[in-house]
Amino acid sequence: MAHVSTYINTAGRTEEAFEFYRSVFGGEFTDLQRFRDMDMGPDGPQMSAADAHCILHIELPILGGHVLEGTDALASLGHQLRVGDNFSINLHPDSKEEADRLYAGLSVGSADAPGMADMPWGAYWGSFEDRFGIRWMINFA
């Protein structure tokens, strides 16, 4: 079912942040994956034990069906986190075609839109900053 979530990035503090949010909103995490849980293949990046323990993906339902999702932005993977790129509006369409349509429409005029692609976690995914400076992710699972 199509839905929208808010996706946040922290510099290695996602678990701490989501424990805090859970203490405020209540509920349980509906997904929690660590970097060590994803098969990055033989050519994938080598990670320290500390980075491998960091959060790859986490979800916490909050209010009215809205879900907070998040990840640790790791410097070892080339992520450079700054205020303004630490969250995205995350769209979860019902089809690959709808994902492509939304990506094409919202990314018009963007200087940062590399396109949609199949990802190692099994989703068809893309992200970009629109011409107004808003970060978007589109995730068809």
VENGI-V132130 format. One record per run of one state. SS is the DSSP state (2 for helix, 1 for strand, 0 for the rest). FROM is the first residue (numbers start at 1). TO is the last residue. Records with the same first field share a line. If there is no record, write none. Layout:
SS: FROM-TO ; FROM-TO
This chain:
0: 1-2 ; 11-13 ; 26-28 ; 38-48 ; 54-54 ; 62-66 ; 73-74 ; 78-86 ; 93-95 ; 107-111 ; 113-116 ; 119-123 ; 130-134 ; 141-141
1: 3-10 ; 29-34 ; 55-61 ; 67-72 ; 87-92 ; 112-112 ; 117-118 ; 124-129 ; 135-140
2: 14-25 ; 35-37 ; 49-53 ; 75-77 ; 96-106
